[in-house]
């Protein structure tokens, strides 16, 4: 797994760490299904999603995400709690061509596809989500009279 730690170009951009896994023996289409699950999420939440995803591609994608988080923490001194997946994509790698022997001297071509997985994580500024405590008043009994009370009042008159 290769990795690159990108430093911010100017003051407006957020610090970003990149991790790449190249020549992974996995089709790009199958890996994209998994990468779409984590794009835009908090990095630790994305790791939890990948841990429980049933697809086989979730394991190499989780490794790349963990590598990107480690790059951010160790190379750029970023807090892992503030990281989020800013971009994640899968490119097609070279295809290995193999032959499967078939009946009567024939051979079918088997294509073993590879892919390159790239994940970038950025540090968001710690947003304090101050939730206002809503006052919930207990329900009061209605002040009006019930139908039983009205019926008894009519009978008393």
C-alpha positions in Angstrom: 0.0 0.0 0.0 1.5 3.3 -1.0 0.7 6.5 0.7 1.1 10.2 0.1 0.5 12.9 2.7 -0.7 16.1 1.0 0.1 19.4 2.7 -2.4 22.2 2.3 -1.6 24.5 -0.6 -3.0 27.7 1.0 -4.8 28.8 4.2 -8.3 28.1 2.9 -7.8 24.4 2.2 -8.1 21.9 5.0 -5.2 19.6 5.8 -5.5 16.4 3.8 -3.9 13.0 3.9 -4.0 10.5 1.1 -3.6 6.7 0.9 -3.5 4.5 -2.1 -3.6 0.7 -2.7 -2.5 -0.2 -6.2 -2.9 -3.4 -8.1 -5.5 -4.8 -5.7 -6.9 -8.1 -7.1 -10.4 -6.8 -7.1 -12.7 -5.6 -9.8 -13.2 -1.8 -9.8 -16.9 -2.2 -10.1 -17.1 -4.3 -6.9 -14.8 -1.9 -5.1 -16.8 1.1 -6.1 -19.9 -0.3 -4.5 -18.1 -0.3 -1.1 -16.3 3.0 -1.6 -19.7 4.7 -2.2 -20.8 3.6 1.3 -18.1 5.7 3.0 -17.7 8.8 0.9 -18.5 12.0 2.9 -18.7 10.2 6.2 -16.7 10.7 9.4 -13.6 8.5 9.1 -14.2 6.4 12.3 -17.9 5.9 11.3 -16.7 4.8 7.9 -14.4 2.2 9.4 -17.3 0.9 11.4 -19.5 0.7 8.3 -16.7 -1.2 6.4 -16.2 -3.6 9.3 -19.8 -4.8 9.0 -20.2 -4.6 5.3 -20.8 -8.1 3.8 -18.8 -7.4 0.5 -15.3 -8.9 0.2 -14.1 -5.5 -1.1 -14.7 -3.9 2.3 -11.5 -5.4 3.7 -9.0 -3.8 1.3 -11.0 -0.5 1.4 -10.9 -0.5 5.2 -7.1 -1.0 5.1 -6.6 2.0 2.8 -8.9 4.1 5.0 -7.0 3.1 8.1 -3.7 3.9 6.3 -5.1 7.4 5.4 -6.1 8.0 9.0 -2.7 6.9 10.2 -1.0 9.2 7.6 -3.1 12.1 8.9 -2.3 11.4 12.5 1.4 10.7 12.2 2.5 12.9 9.3 0.2 15.9 9.7 -0.5 15.6 13.5 -4.3 15.7 12.9 -6.8 14.6 15.5 -8.5 11.3 14.3 -11.8 12.4 15.7 -12.1 15.3 13.3 -11.2 13.4 10.1 -13.8 12.7 7.4 -13.6 11.0 4.0 -13.4 13.9 1.6 -12.8 11.8 -1.5 -12.7 8.2 -2.3 -12.5 6.6 -5.7 -11.4 3.4 -7.5 -9.6 3.3 -10.8 -9.1 0.3 -13.0 -5.7 -1.3 -13.0 -4.1 -3.6 -15.5 -6.0 -6.8 -16.3 -4.2 -10.2 -16.0 -5.2 -12.5 -18.9 -5.3 -16.2 -18.2 -6.7 -19.2 -20.1 -9.1 -21.9 -18.9 -8.8 -25.2 -20.8 -12.1 -26.3 -22.2 -13.4 -29.3 -24.1 -12.0 -30.4 -27.5 -8.8 -28.3 -27.3 -10.5 -25.0 -26.8 -9.5 -22.4 -24.3 -11.6 -19.6 -22.7 -10.0 -16.3 -21.7 -10.2 -15.4 -18.1 -9.7 -11.8 -17.2 -8.4 -11.2 -13.7 -9.0 -7.5 -13.1 -7.1 -5.3 -10.7 -7.9 -1.8 -9.3 -6.3 1.1 -7.6 -8.1 2.4 -4.5 -7.5 6.0 -3.4 -8.9 7.6 -0.2 -8.4 11.1 1.0 -9.3 12.3 4.5 -9.5 15.9 5.7 -9.7 17.4 9.1 -12.9 19.4 9.7 -12.9 22.0 12.3 -14.4 20.6 15.5 -18.0 21.6 15.3 -19.7 21.8 18.7 -23.2 20.6 18.2 -24.9 22.4 21.0 -28.4 21.0 21.1 -30.8 23.2 22.9 -32.6 21.3 25.7 -36.2 21.4 24.8 -38.6 21.8 27.7 -41.1 19.1 27.6 -44.0 19.9 29.8 -46.0 17.0 31.2 -49.4 16.6 29.8 -52.2 18.0 31.9 -55.7 16.7 32.3 -58.1 18.6 30.2 -60.0 21.2 32.1 -63.3 20.6 30.3 -65.9 18.2 31.4 -66.2 14.7 29.9 -69.3 13.3 28.3 -70.1 11.2 31.4 -69.9 14.3 33.5 -72.3 16.2 31.2 -74.7 13.3 31.2 -74.8 13.1 35.0 -75.3 16.9 35.1 -78.3 16.7 32.8 -79.9 14.0 34.9 -79.4 16.0 38.0 -81.4 19.0 36.6 
